[in-house]
């Protein structure tokens, strides 16, 4: 087995696992988009408050960035 094929198979397995977990989370909230998003936001807030992870600041809205450009 080539290294490239092995890396592809590992990536495929990782993607399958991510999809399995995401589907399990969605199923837990009866596939209700609002409840699923609320879960992810709460989870994100917990990660942020733990201090163990770094998050990037939200990028400015495109219209905001354009408005701030001076000629």
CHARMM-style PDB file with segment names, atoms N, HN, CA, C and O in Angstrom:
ATOM      1  N   UNK     1       0.858  -1.176   0.000  1.00  0.00      PROA
ATOM      2  CA  UNK     1       0.000   0.000   0.000  1.00  0.00      PROA
ATOM      3  C   UNK     1       0.905   1.241   0.000  1.00  0.00      PROA
ATOM      4  O   UNK     1       1.856   1.335   0.775  1.00  0.00      PROA
ATOM      5  N   UNK     2       0.590   2.159  -0.865  1.00  0.00      PROA
ATOM      6  HN  UNK     2      -0.184   2.082  -1.494  1.00  0.00      PROA
ATOM      7  CA  UNK     2       1.404   3.368  -0.945  1.00  0.00      PROA
ATOM      8  C   UNK     2       1.058   4.300   0.211  1.00  0.00      PROA
ATOM      9  O   UNK     2      -0.010   4.214   0.819  1.00  0.00      PROA
ATOM     10  N   UNK     3       1.984   5.172   0.482  1.00  0.00      PROA
ATOM     11  HN  UNK     3       2.851   5.241  -0.011  1.00  0.00      PROA
ATOM     12  CA  UNK     3       1.781   6.136   1.561  1.00  0.00      PROA
ATOM     13  C   UNK     3       0.591   7.044   1.272  1.00  0.00      PROA
ATOM     14  O   UNK     3      -0.180   7.387   2.169  1.00  0.00      PROA
ATOM     15  N   UNK     4       0.456   7.425   0.008  1.00  0.00      PROA
ATOM     16  HN  UNK     4       1.082   7.147  -0.720  1.00  0.00      PROA
ATOM     17  CA  UNK     4      -0.662   8.304  -0.366  1.00  0.00      PROA
ATOM     18  C   UNK     4      -2.006   7.603  -0.167  1.00  0.00      PROA
ATOM     19  O   UNK     4      -2.947   8.202   0.354  1.00  0.00      PROA
ATOM     20  N   UNK     5      -2.099   6.349  -0.575  1.00  0.00      PROA
ATOM     21  HN  UNK     5      -1.334   5.862  -0.997  1.00  0.00      PROA
ATOM     22  CA  UNK     5      -3.334   5.584  -0.399  1.00  0.00      PROA
ATOM     23  C   UNK     5      -3.644   5.401   1.080  1.00  0.00      PROA
ATOM     24  O   UNK     5      -4.797   5.511   1.498  1.00  0.00      PROA
ATOM     25  N   UNK     6      -2.618   5.123   1.865  1.00  0.00      PROA
ATOM     26  HN  UNK     6      -1.681   5.033   1.525  1.00  0.00      PROA
ATOM     27  CA  UNK     6      -2.808   4.946   3.305  1.00  0.00      PROA
ATOM     28  C   UNK     6      -3.314   6.241   3.943  1.00  0.00      PROA
ATOM     29  O   UNK     6      -4.207   6.201   4.790  1.00  0.00      PROA
ATOM     30  N   UNK     7      -2.759   7.379   3.550  1.00  0.00      PROA
ATOM     31  HN  UNK     7      -2.034   7.412   2.862  1.00  0.00      PROA
ATOM     32  CA  UNK     7      -3.202   8.673   4.079  1.00  0.00      PROA
ATOM     33  C   UNK     7      -4.646   8.945   3.676  1.00  0.00      PROA
ATOM     34  O   UNK     7      -5.425   9.465   4.475  1.00  0.00      PROA
ATOM     35  N   UNK     8      -5.004   8.600   2.450  1.00  0.00      PROA
ATOM     36  HN  UNK     8      -4.371   8.178   1.802  1.00  0.00      PROA
ATOM     37  CA  UNK     8      -6.375   8.797   1.980  1.00  0.00      PROA
ATOM     38  C   UNK     8      -7.345   7.940   2.779  1.00  0.00      PROA
ATOM     39  O   UNK     8      -8.414   8.411   3.166  1.00  0.00      PROA
ATOM     40  N   UNK     9      -6.983   6.691   3.030  1.00  0.00      PROA
ATOM     41  HN  UNK     9      -6.115   6.308   2.716  1.00  0.00      PROA
ATOM     42  CA  UNK     9      -7.851   5.801   3.808  1.00  0.00      PROA
ATOM     43  C   UNK     9      -8.007   6.301   5.236  1.00  0.00      PROA
ATOM     44  O   UNK     9      -9.097   6.217   5.802  1.00  0.00      PROA
ATOM     45  N   UNK    10      -6.935   6.820   5.826  1.00  0.00      PROA
ATOM     46  HN  UNK    10      -6.050   6.889   5.366  1.00  0.00      PROA
ATOM     47  CA  UNK    10      -7.017   7.362   7.185  1.00  0.00      PROA
ATOM     48  C   UNK    10      -7.913   8.594   7.202  1.00  0.00      PROA
ATOM     49  O   UNK    10      -8.712   8.768   8.122  1.00  0.00      PROA
ATOM     50  N   UNK    11      -7.783   9.451   6.189  1.00  0.00      PROA
ATOM     51  HN  UNK    11      -7.134   9.310   5.442  1.00  0.00      PROA
ATOM     52  CA  UNK    11      -8.624  10.650   6.111  1.00  0.00      PROA
ATOM     53  C   UNK    11     -10.084  10.254   5.950  1.00  0.00      PROA
ATOM     54  O   UNK    11     -10.960  10.850   6.576  1.00  0.00      PROA
ATOM     55  N   UNK    12     -10.356   9.251   5.113  1.00  0.00      PROA
ATOM     56  HN  UNK    12      -9.644   8.767   4.604  1.00  0.00      PROA
ATOM     57  CA  UNK    12     -11.728   8.783   4.926  1.00  0.00      PROA
ATOM     58  C   UNK    12     -12.314   8.265   6.233  1.00  0.00      PROA
ATOM     59  O   UNK    12     -13.472   8.539   6.550  1.00  0.00      PROA
ATOM     60  N   UNK    13     -11.526   7.525   6.983  1.00  0.00      PROA
ATOM     61  HN  UNK    13     -10.586   7.302   6.725  1.00  0.00      PROA
ATOM     62  CA  UNK    13     -11.991   6.991   8.264  1.00  0.00      PROA
ATOM     63  C   UNK    13     -12.265   8.129   9.244  1.00  0.00      PROA
ATOM     64  O   UNK    13     -13.242   8.082   9.991  1.00  0.00      PROA
ATOM     65  N   UNK    14     -11.421   9.134   9.245  1.00  0.00      PROA
ATOM     66  HN  UNK    14     -10.627   9.173   8.639  1.00  0.00      PROA
ATOM     67  CA  UNK    14     -11.614  10.287  10.127  1.00  0.00      PROA
ATOM     68  C   UNK    14     -12.898  11.026   9.762  1.00  0.00      PROA
ATOM     69  O   UNK    14     -13.664  11.418  10.642  1.00  0.00      PROA
ATOM     70  N   UNK    15     -13.130  11.213   8.484  1.00  0.00      PROA
ATOM     71  HN  UNK    15     -12.508  10.895   7.769  1.00  0.00      PROA
ATOM     72  CA  UNK    15     -14.355  11.887   8.033  1.00  0.00      PROA
ATOM     73  C   UNK    15     -15.588  11.080   8.425  1.00  0.00      PROA
ATOM     74  O   UNK    15     -16.590  11.653   8.854  1.00  0.00      PROA
ATOM     75  N   UNK    16     -15.526   9.766   8.282  1.00  0.00      PROA
ATOM     76  HN  UNK    16     -14.712   9.301   7.933  1.00  0.00      PROA
ATOM     77  CA  UNK    16     -16.656   8.917   8.701  1.00  0.00      PROA
ATOM     78  C   UNK    16     -16.944   9.079  10.188  1.00  0.00      PROA
ATOM     79  O   UNK    16     -18.104   9.155  10.595  1.00  0.00      PROA
ATOM     80  N   UNK    17     -15.888   9.133  10.999  1.00  0.00      PROA
ATOM     81  HN  UNK    17     -14.946   9.071  10.668  1.00  0.00      PROA
ATOM     82  CA  UNK    17     -16.073   9.275  12.450  1.00  0.00      PROA
ATOM     83  C   UNK    17     -16.674  10.638  12.788  1.00  0.00      PROA
ATOM     84  O   UNK    17     -17.567  10.731  13.630  1.00  0.00      PROA
ATOM     85  N   UNK    18     -16.189  11.691  12.135  1.00  0.00      PROA
ATOM     86  HN  UNK    18     -15.463  11.615  11.451  1.00  0.00      PROA
ATOM     87  CA  UNK    18     -16.744  13.024  12.369  1.00  0.00      PROA
ATOM     88  C   UNK    18     -18.226  13.051  12.014  1.00  0.00      PROA
ATOM     89  O   UNK    18     -19.037  13.592  12.764  1.00  0.00      PROA
ATOM     90  N   UNK    19     -18.576  12.472  10.878  1.00  0.00      PROA
ATOM     91  HN  UNK    19     -17.917  12.032  10.268  1.00  0.00      PROA
ATOM     92  CA  UNK    19     -19.979  12.443  10.463  1.00  0.00      PROA
ATOM     93  C   UNK    19     -20.834  11.625  11.425  1.00  0.00      PROA
ATOM     94  O   UNK    19     -21.983  11.977  11.693  1.00  0.00      PROA
ATOM     95  N   UNK    20     -20.272  10.534  11.943  1.00  0.00      PROA
ATOM     96  HN  UNK    20     -19.339  10.248  11.725  1.00  0.00      PROA
ATOM     97  CA  UNK    20     -21.011   9.696  12.899  1.00  0.00      PROA
ATOM     98  C   UNK    20     -21.324  10.498  14.162  1.00  0.00      PROA
ATOM     99  O   UNK    20     -22.446  10.456  14.667  1.00  0.00      PROA
ATOM    100  N   UNK    21     -20.333  11.226  14.668  1.00  0.00      PROA
ATOM    101  HN  UNK    21     -19.422  11.260  14.257  1.00  0.00      PROA
ATOM    102  CA  UNK    21     -20.526  12.017  15.887  1.00  0.00      PROA
ATOM    103  C   UNK    21     -21.515  13.145  15.634  1.00  0.00      PROA
ATOM    104  O   UNK    21     -22.405  13.387  16.450  1.00  0.00      PROA
ATOM    105  N   UNK    22     -21.363  13.838  14.503  1.00  0.00      PROA
ATOM    106  HN  UNK    22     -20.641  13.641  13.840  1.00  0.00      PROA
ATOM    107  CA  UNK    22     -22.287  14.933  14.179  1.00  0.00      PROA
ATOM    108  C   UNK    22     -23.723  14.424  14.059  1.00  0.00      PROA
ATOM    109  O   UNK    22     -24.657  15.083  14.516  1.00  0.00      PROA
ATOM    110  N   UNK    23     -23.900  13.260  13.450  1.00  0.00      PROA
ATOM    111  HN  UNK    23     -23.142  12.724  13.079  1.00  0.00      PROA
ATOM    112  CA  UNK    23     -25.250  12.710  13.321  1.00  0.00      PROA
ATOM    113  C   UNK    23     -25.809  12.324  14.693  1.00  0.00      PROA
ATOM    114  O   UNK    23     -26.992  12.529  14.960  1.00  0.00      PROA
ATOM    115  N   UNK    24     -24.965  11.768  15.557  1.00  0.00      PROA
ATOM    116  HN  UNK    24     -24.003  11.601  15.340  1.00  0.00      PROA
ATOM    117  CA  UNK    24     -25.419  11.401  16.905  1.00  0.00      PROA
ATOM    118  C   UNK    24     -25.867  12.638  17.682  1.00  0.00      PROA
ATOM    119  O   UNK    24     -26.869  12.597  18.395  1.00  0.00      PROA
ATOM    120  N   UNK    25     -25.122  13.739  17.544  1.00  0.00      PROA
ATOM    121  HN  UNK    25     -24.307  13.773  16.964  1.00  0.00      PROA
ATOM    122  CA  UNK    25     -25.508  14.984  18.217  1.00  0.00      PROA
ATOM    123  C   UNK    25     -26.831  15.484  17.656  1.00  0.00      PROA
ATOM    124  O   UNK    25     -27.715  15.887  18.412  1.00  0.00      PROA
ATOM    125  N   UNK    26     -26.969  15.460  16.340  1.00  0.00      PROA
ATOM    126  HN  UNK    26     -26.251  15.132  15.727  1.00  0.00      PROA
ATOM    127  CA  UNK    26     -28.214  15.904  15.708  1.00  0.00      PROA
ATOM    128  C   UNK    26     -29.390  15.038  16.154  1.00  0.00      PROA
ATOM    129  O   UNK    26     -30.470  15.553  16.443  1.00  0.00      PROA
ATOM    130  N   UNK    27     -29.182  13.735  16.208  1.00  0.00      PROA
ATOM    131  HN  UNK    27     -28.305  13.316  15.973  1.00  0.00      PROA
ATOM    132  CA  UNK    27     -30.244  12.815  16.628  1.00  0.00      PROA
ATOM    133  C   UNK    27     -30.652  13.086  18.072  1.00  0.00      PROA
ATOM    134  O   UNK    27     -31.831  12.997  18.415  1.00  0.00      PROA
ATOM    135  N   UNK    28     -29.668  13.419  18.925  1.00  0.00      PROA
ATOM    136  HN  UNK    28     -28.710  13.491  18.647  1.00  0.00      PROA
ATOM    137  CA  UNK    28     -29.956  13.702  20.335  1.00  0.00      PROA
ATOM    138  C   UNK    28     -30.942  14.867  20.472  1.00  0.00      PROA
ATOM    139  O   UNK    28     -31.738  14.905  21.411  1.00  0.00      PROA
ATOM    140  N   UNK    29     -30.885  15.812  19.534  1.00  0.00      PROA
ATOM    141  HN  UNK    29     -30.239  15.781  18.772  1.00  0.00      PROA
ATOM    142  CA  UNK    29     -31.773  16.971  19.570  1.00  0.00      PROA
ATOM    143  C   UNK    29     -32.883  16.865  18.533  1.00  0.00      PROA
ATOM    144  O   UNK    29     -33.433  17.871  18.086  1.00  0.00      PROA
ATOM    145  N   UNK    30     -33.207  15.617  18.155  1.00  0.00      PROA
ATOM    146  HN  UNK    30     -32.760  14.800  18.518  1.00  0.00      PROA
ATOM    147  CA  UNK    30     -34.301  15.319  17.239  1.00  0.00      PROA
ATOM    148  C   UNK    30     -34.170  16.085  15.910  1.00  0.00      PROA
ATOM    149  O   UNK    30     -35.164  16.477  15.298  1.00  0.00      PROA
ATOM    150  N   UNK    31     -32.929  16.280  15.493  1.00  0.00      PROA
ATOM    151  HN  UNK    31     -32.122  15.961  15.990  1.00  0.00      PROA
ATOM    152  CA  UNK    31     -32.600  16.949  14.220  1.00  0.00      PROA
ATOM    153  C   UNK    31     -33.204  18.348  14.124  1.00  0.00      PROA
ATOM    154  O   UNK    31     -33.472  18.842  13.028  1.00  0.00      PROA
ATOM    155  N   UNK    32     -33.415  18.982  15.275  1.00  0.00      PROA
ATOM    156  HN  UNK    32     -33.198  18.581  16.165  1.00  0.00      PROA
ATOM    157  CA  UNK    32     -33.936  20.358  15.324  1.00  0.00      PROA
ATOM    158  C   UNK    32     -32.744  21.308  15.193  1.00  0.00      PROA
ATOM    159  O   UNK    32     -31.910  21.393  16.093  1.00  0.00      PROA
ATOM    160  N   UNK    33     -32.672  22.015  14.075  1.00  0.00      PROA
ATOM    161  HN  UNK    33     -33.350  21.946  13.343  1.00  0.00      PROA
ATOM    162  CA  UNK    33     -31.529  22.868  13.774  1.00  0.00      PROA
ATOM    163  C   UNK    33     -31.265  23.879  14.889  1.00  0.00      PROA
ATOM    164  O   UNK    33     -30.112  24.100  15.261  1.00  0.00      PROA
ATOM    165  N   UNK    34     -32.299  24.484  15.416  1.00  0.00      PROA
ATOM    166  HN  UNK    34     -33.235  24.305  15.115  1.00  0.00      PROA
ATOM    167  CA  UNK    34     -32.129  25.499  16.459  1.00  0.00      PROA
ATOM    168  C   UNK    34     -31.534  24.901  17.723  1.00  0.00      PROA
ATOM    169  O   UNK    34     -30.669  25.511  18.352  1.00  0.00      PROA
ATOM    170  N   UNK    35     -31.984  23.728  18.096  1.00  0.00      PROA
ATOM    171  HN  UNK    35     -32.687  23.233  17.586  1.00  0.00      PROA
ATOM    172  CA  UNK    35     -31.452  23.075  19.297  1.00  0.00      PROA
ATOM    173  C   UNK    35     -30.016  22.601  19.085  1.00  0.00      PROA
ATOM    174  O   UNK    35     -29.189  22.681  19.994  1.00  0.00      PROA
ATOM    175  N   UNK    36     -29.726  22.110  17.886  1.00  0.00      PROA
ATOM    176  HN  UNK    36     -30.397  22.045  17.148  1.00  0.00      PROA
ATOM    177  CA  UNK    36     -28.366  21.654  17.579  1.00  0.00      PROA
ATOM    178  C   UNK    36     -27.396  22.836  17.621  1.00  0.00      PROA
ATOM    179  O   UNK    36     -26.318  22.735  18.207  1.00  0.00      PROA
ATOM    180  N   UNK    37     -27.774  23.952  17.002  1.00  0.00      PROA
ATOM    181  HN  UNK    37     -28.649  24.035  16.526  1.00  0.00      PROA
ATOM    182  CA  UNK    37     -26.916  25.142  17.013  1.00  0.00      PROA
ATOM    183  C   UNK    37     -26.740  25.650  18.445  1.00  0.00      PROA
ATOM    184  O   UNK    37     -25.642  26.053  18.827  1.00  0.00      PROA
ATOM    185  N   UNK    38     -27.802  25.632  19.229  1.00  0.00      PROA
ATOM    186  HN  UNK    38     -28.695  25.305  18.919  1.00  0.00      PROA
ATOM    187  CA  UNK    38     -27.697  26.059  20.625  1.00  0.00      PROA
ATOM    188  C   UNK    38     -26.701  25.177  21.385  1.00  0.00      PROA
ATOM    189  O   UNK    38     -25.926  25.672  22.204  1.00  0.00      PROA
ATOM    190  N   UNK    39     -26.728  23.873  21.110  1.00  0.00      PROA
ATOM    191  HN  UNK    39     -27.358  23.471  20.445  1.00  0.00      PROA
ATOM    192  CA  UNK    39     -25.772  22.954  21.736  1.00  0.00      PROA
ATOM    193  C   UNK    39     -24.344  23.324  21.357  1.00  0.00      PROA
ATOM    194  O   UNK    39     -23.476  23.429  22.224  1.00  0.00      PROA
ATOM    195  N   UNK    40     -24.099  23.523  20.054  1.00  0.00      PROA
ATOM    196  HN  UNK    40     -24.804  23.438  19.350  1.00  0.00      PROA
ATOM    197  CA  UNK    40     -22.747  23.853  19.596  1.00  0.00      PROA
ATOM    198  C   UNK    40     -22.269  25.184  20.185  1.00  0.00      PROA
ATOM    199  O   UNK    40     -21.099  25.316  20.542  1.00  0.00      PROA
ATOM    200  N   UNK    41     -23.154  26.156  20.287  1.00  0.00      PROA
ATOM    201  HN  UNK    41     -24.105  26.049  19.997  1.00  0.00      PROA
ATOM    202  CA  UNK    41     -22.767  27.448  20.869  1.00  0.00      PROA
ATOM    203  C   UNK    41     -22.423  27.305  22.350  1.00  0.00      PROA
ATOM    204  O   UNK    41     -21.454  27.895  22.828  1.00  0.00      PROA
ATOM    205  N   UNK    42     -23.215  26.527  23.065  1.00  0.00      PROA
ATOM    206  HN  UNK    42     -24.002  26.048  22.676  1.00  0.00      PROA
ATOM    207  CA  UNK    42     -22.933  26.302  24.485  1.00  0.00      PROA
ATOM    208  C   UNK    42     -21.597  25.568  24.642  1.00  0.00      PROA
ATOM    209  O   UNK    42     -20.792  25.904  25.511  1.00  0.00      PROA
ATOM    210  N   UNK    43     -21.376  24.577  23.801  1.00  0.00      PROA
ATOM    211  HN  UNK    43     -22.030  24.304  23.095  1.00  0.00      PROA
ATOM    212  CA  UNK    43     -20.136  23.809  23.832  1.00  0.00      PROA
ATOM    213  C   UNK    43     -18.948  24.729  23.546  1.00  0.00      PROA
ATOM    214  O   UNK    43     -17.916  24.642  24.211  1.00  0.00      PROA
ATOM    215  N   UNK    44     -19.096  25.601  22.562  1.00  0.00      PROA
ATOM    216  HN  UNK    44     -19.934  25.671  22.022  1.00  0.00      PROA
ATOM    217  CA  UNK    44     -18.041  26.567  22.231  1.00  0.00      PROA
ATOM    218  C   UNK    44     -17.758  27.487  23.411  1.00  0.00      PROA
ATOM    219  O   UNK    44     -16.598  27.743  23.733  1.00  0.00      PROA
ATOM    220  N   UNK    45     -18.807  27.985  24.058  1.00  0.00      PROA
ATOM    221  HN  UNK    45     -19.749  27.777  23.797  1.00  0.00      PROA
ATOM    222  CA  UNK    45     -18.634  28.859  25.223  1.00  0.00      PROA
ATOM    223  C   UNK    45     -17.888  28.140  26.340  1.00  0.00      PROA
ATOM    224  O   UNK    45     -17.047  28.736  27.013  1.00  0.00      PROA
ATOM    225  N   UNK    46     -18.195  26.859  26.539  1.00  0.00      PROA
ATOM    226  HN  UNK    46     -18.878  26.375  25.993  1.00  0.00      PROA
ATOM    227  CA  UNK    46     -17.504  26.081  27.566  1.00  0.00      PROA
ATOM    228  C   UNK    46     -16.025  25.932  27.223  1.00  0.00      PROA
ATOM    229  O   UNK    46     -15.166  26.037  28.098  1.00  0.00      PROA
ATOM    230  N   UNK    47     -15.733  25.686  25.943  1.00  0.00      PROA
ATOM    231  HN  UNK    47     -16.431  25.601  25.232  1.00  0.00      PROA
ATOM    232  CA  UNK    47     -14.334  25.565  25.534  1.00  0.00      PROA
ATOM    233  C   UNK    47     -13.597  26.885  25.724  1.00  0.00      PROA
ATOM    234  O   UNK    47     -12.456  26.909  26.187  1.00  0.00      PROA
ATOM    235  N   UNK    48     -14.261  27.987  25.361  1.00  0.00      PROA
ATOM    236  HN  UNK    48     -15.188  27.967  24.985  1.00  0.00      PROA
ATOM    237  CA  UNK    48     -13.636  29.305  25.525  1.00  0.00      PROA
ATOM    238  C   UNK    48     -13.352  29.593  26.993  1.00  0.00      PROA
ATOM    239  O   UNK    48     -12.264  30.055  27.338  1.00  0.00      PROA
ATOM    240  N   UNK    49     -14.316  29.324  27.851  1.00  0.00      PROA
ATOM    241  HN  UNK    49     -15.199  28.948  27.571  1.00  0.00      PROA
ATOM    242  CA  UNK    49     -14.155  29.651  29.275  1.00  0.00      PROA
ATOM    243  C   UNK    49     -13.156  28.726  29.971  1.00  0.00      PROA
ATOM    244  O   UNK    49     -12.657  29.058  31.046  1.00  0.00      PROA
ATOM    245  N   UNK    50     -12.861  27.582  29.378  1.00  0.00      PROA
ATOM    246  HN  UNK    50     -13.267  27.312  28.504  1.00  0.00      PROA
ATOM    247  CA  UNK    50     -11.902  26.671  29.993  1.00  0.00      PROA
ATOM    248  C   UNK    50     -10.488  27.234  29.939  1.00  0.00      PROA
ATOM    249  O   UNK    50      -9.641  26.882  30.760  1.00  0.00      PROA
ATOM    250  N   UNK    51     -10.233  28.119  28.960  1.00  0.00      PROA
ATOM    251  HN  UNK    51     -10.921  28.405  28.293  1.00  0.00      PROA
ATOM    252  CA  UNK    51      -8.898  28.685  28.815  1.00  0.00      PROA
ATOM    253  C   UNK    51      -7.906  27.744  28.156  1.00  0.00      PROA
ATOM    254  O   UNK    51      -6.741  28.100  27.982  1.00  0.00      PROA
ATOM    255  N   UNK    52      -8.346  26.556  27.788  1.00  0.00      PROA
ATOM    256  HN  UNK    52      -9.293  26.267  27.929  1.00  0.00      PROA
ATOM    257  CA  UNK    52      -7.454  25.571  27.182  1.00  0.00      PROA
ATOM    258  C   UNK    52      -7.333  25.720  25.670  1.00  0.00      PROA
ATOM    259  O   UNK    52      -6.470  25.101  25.046  1.00  0.00      PROA
ATOM    260  N   UNK    53      -8.192  26.536  25.088  1.00  0.00      PROA
ATOM    261  HN  UNK    53      -8.893  27.038  25.594  1.00  0.00      PROA
ATOM    262  CA  UNK    53      -8.220  26.676  23.637  1.00  0.00      PROA
ATOM    263  C   UNK    53      -8.197  28.150  23.270  1.00  0.00      PROA
ATOM    264  O   UNK    53      -8.644  29.004  24.035  1.00  0.00      PROA
ATOM    265  N   UNK    54      -7.662  28.436  22.073  1.00  0.00      PROA
ATOM    266  HN  UNK    54      -7.299  27.742  21.452  1.00  0.00      PROA
ATOM    267  CA  UNK    54      -7.644  29.809  21.575  1.00  0.00      PROA
ATOM    268  C   UNK    54      -8.624  29.905  20.416  1.00  0.00      PROA
ATOM    269  O   UNK    54      -8.707  29.002  19.583  1.00  0.00      PROA
ATOM    270  N   UNK    55      -9.359  30.999  20.369  1.00  0.00      PROA
ATOM    271  HN  UNK    55      -9.292  31.732  21.045  1.00  0.00      PROA
ATOM    272  CA  UNK    55     -10.320  31.232  19.299  1.00  0.00      PROA
ATOM    273  C   UNK    55      -9.959  32.527  18.592  1.00  0.00      PROA
ATOM    274  O   UNK    55      -9.498  33.480  19.220  1.00  0.00      PROA
ATOM    275  N   UNK    56     -10.168  32.555  17.291  1.00  0.00      PROA
ATOM    276  HN  UNK    56     -10.542  31.781  16.780  1.00  0.00      PROA
ATOM    277  CA  UNK    56      -9.931  33.759  16.517  1.00  0.00      PROA
ATOM    278  C   UNK    56     -11.135  34.684  16.642  1.00  0.00      PROA
ATOM    279  O   UNK    56     -12.278  34.238  16.749  1.00  0.00      PROA
ATOM    280  N   UNK    57     -10.854  35.971  16.625  1.00  0.00      PROA
ATOM    281  HN  UNK    57      -9.926  36.333  16.538  1.00  0.00      PROA
ATOM    282  CA  UNK    57     -11.935  36.951  16.655  1.00  0.00      PROA
ATOM    283  C   UNK    57     -12.713  36.847  15.349  1.00  0.00      PROA
ATOM    284  O   UNK    57     -12.157  36.500  14.307  1.00  0.00      PROA
ATOM    285  N   UNK    58     -13.977  37.144  15.418  1.00  0.00      PROA
ATOM    286  HN  UNK    58     -14.428  37.426  16.264  1.00  0.00      PROA
ATOM    287  CA  UNK    58     -14.819  37.094  14.227  1.00  0.00      PROA
ATOM    288  C   UNK    58     -14.352  38.151  13.232  1.00  0.00      PROA
ATOM    289  O   UNK    58     -14.070  39.290  13.603  1.00  0.00      PROA
ATOM    290  N   UNK    59     -14.275  37.758  11.972  1.00  0.00      PROA
ATOM    291  HN  UNK    59     -14.504  36.833  11.671  1.00  0.00      PROA
ATOM    292  CA  UNK    59     -13.873  38.687  10.915  1.00  0.00      PROA
ATOM    293  C   UNK    59     -14.955  39.742  10.729  1.00  0.00      PROA
ATOM    294  O   UNK    59     -16.137  39.453  10.917  1.00  0.00      PROA
ATOM    295  N   UNK    60     -14.572  40.950  10.366  1.00  0.00      PROA
ATOM    296  HN  UNK    60     -13.612  41.185  10.213  1.00  0.00      PROA
ATOM    297  CA  UNK    60     -15.591  41.989  10.147  1.00  0.00      PROA
ATOM    298  C   UNK    60     -16.475  41.631   8.960  1.00  0.00      PROA
ATOM    299  O   UNK    60     -16.054  40.934   8.037  1.00  0.00      PROA
ATOM    300  N   UNK    61     -17.681  42.112   9.005  1.00  0.00      PROA
ATOM    301  HN  UNK    61     -18.023  42.678   9.755  1.00  0.00      PROA
ATOM    302  CA  UNK    61     -18.591  41.905   7.879  1.00  0.00      PROA
ATOM    303  C   UNK    61     -17.998  42.587   6.654  1.00  0.00      PROA
ATOM    304  O   UNK    61     -17.346  43.622   6.793  1.00  0.00      PROA
ATOM    305  N   UNK    62     -18.203  42.043   5.463  1.00  0.00      PROA
ATOM    306  HN  UNK    62     -18.732  41.202   5.350  1.00  0.00      PROA
ATOM    307  CA  UNK    62     -17.611  42.633   4.256  1.00  0.00      PROA
ATOM    308  C   UNK    62     -17.944  44.105   4.081  1.00  0.00      PROA
ATOM    309  O   UNK    62     -17.073  44.893   3.711  1.00  0.00      PROA
ATOM    310  N   UNK    63     -19.193  44.491   4.341  1.00  0.00      PROA
ATOM    311  HN  UNK    63     -19.900  43.851   4.642  1.00  0.00      PROA
ATOM    312  CA  UNK    63     -19.552  45.899   4.169  1.00  0.00      PROA
ATOM    313  C   UNK    63     -18.814  46.785   5.164  1.00  0.00      PROA
ATOM    314  O   UNK    63     -18.518  47.942   4.869  1.00  0.00      PROA
ATOM    315  N   UNK    64     -18.515  46.238   6.352  1.00  0.00      PROA
ATOM    316  HN  UNK    64     -18.756  45.297   6.592  1.00  0.00      PROA
ATOM    317  CA  UNK    64     -17.775  46.996   7.363  1.00  0.00      PROA
ATOM    318  C   UNK    64     -16.343  47.220   6.895  1.00  0.00      PROA
ATOM    319  O   UNK    64     -15.813  48.323   7.028  1.00  0.00      PROA
ATOM    320  N   UNK    65     -15.720  46.192   6.354  1.00  0.00      PROA
ATOM    321  HN  UNK    65     -16.150  45.296   6.246  1.00  0.00      PROA
ATOM    322  CA  UNK    65     -14.333  46.312   5.903  1.00  0.00      PROA
ATOM    323  C   UNK    65     -14.237  47.312   4.750  1.00  0.00      PROA
ATOM    324  O   UNK    65     -13.292  48.098   4.692  1.00  0.00      PROA
ATOM    325  N   UNK    66     -15.188  47.288   3.853  1.00  0.00      PROA
ATOM    326  HN  UNK    66     -15.955  46.648   3.900  1.00  0.00      PROA
ATOM    327  CA  UNK    66     -15.180  48.199   2.720  1.00  0.00      PROA
ATOM    328  C   UNK    66     -15.380  49.633   3.202  1.00  0.00      PROA
ATOM    329  O   UNK    66     -14.724  50.547   2.704  1.00  0.00      PROA
ATOM    330  N   UNK    67     -16.263  49.835   4.147  1.00  0.00      PROA
ATOM    331  HN  UNK    67     -16.796  49.092   4.551  1.00  0.00      PROA
ATOM    332  CA  UNK    67     -16.538  51.172   4.657  1.00  0.00      PROA
ATOM    333  C   UNK    67     -15.322  51.775   5.349  1.00  0.00      PROA
ATOM    334  O   UNK    67     -15.130  52.991   5.319  1.00  0.00      PROA
ATOM    335  N   UNK    68     -14.492  50.924   5.980  1.00  0.00      PROA
ATOM    336  HN  UNK    68     -14.648  49.937   6.004  1.00  0.00      PROA
ATOM    337  CA  UNK    68     -13.333  51.424   6.703  1.00  0.00      PROA
ATOM    338  C   UNK    68     -12.152  51.765   5.798  1.00  0.00      PROA
ATOM    339  O   UNK    68     -11.177  52.353   6.266  1.00  0.00      PROA
ATOM    340  N   UNK    69     -12.216  51.417   4.534  1.00  0.00      PROA
ATOM    341  HN  UNK    69     -13.009  50.939   4.154  1.00  0.00      PROA
ATOM    342  CA  UNK    69     -11.129  51.727   3.611  1.00  0.00      PROA
ATOM    343  C   UNK    69     -11.160  53.216   3.281  1.00  0.00      PROA
ATOM    344  O   UNK    69     -12.197  53.774   2.925  1.00  0.00      PROA
ATOM    345  N   UNK    70      -9.992  53.841   3.411  1.00  0.00      PROA
ATOM    346  HN  UNK    70      -9.149  53.388   3.701  1.00  0.00      PROA
ATOM    347  CA  UNK    70      -9.900  55.274   3.096  1.00  0.00      PROA
ATOM    348  C   UNK    70      -9.058  55.454   1.849  1.00  0.00      PROA
ATOM    349  O   UNK    70      -8.030  54.798   1.684  1.00  0.00      PROA
ATOM    350  N   UNK    71      -9.492  56.338   0.977  1.00  0.00      PROA
ATOM    351  HN  UNK    71     -10.328  56.871   1.111  1.00  0.00      PROA
ATOM    352  CA  UNK    71      -8.752  56.599  -0.265  1.00  0.00      PROA
ATOM    353  C   UNK    71      -8.054  57.917  -0.184  1.00  0.00      PROA
ATOM    354  OT1 UNK    71      -7.377  58.317  -1.131  1.00  0.00      PROA
TER     355      UNK     71
END
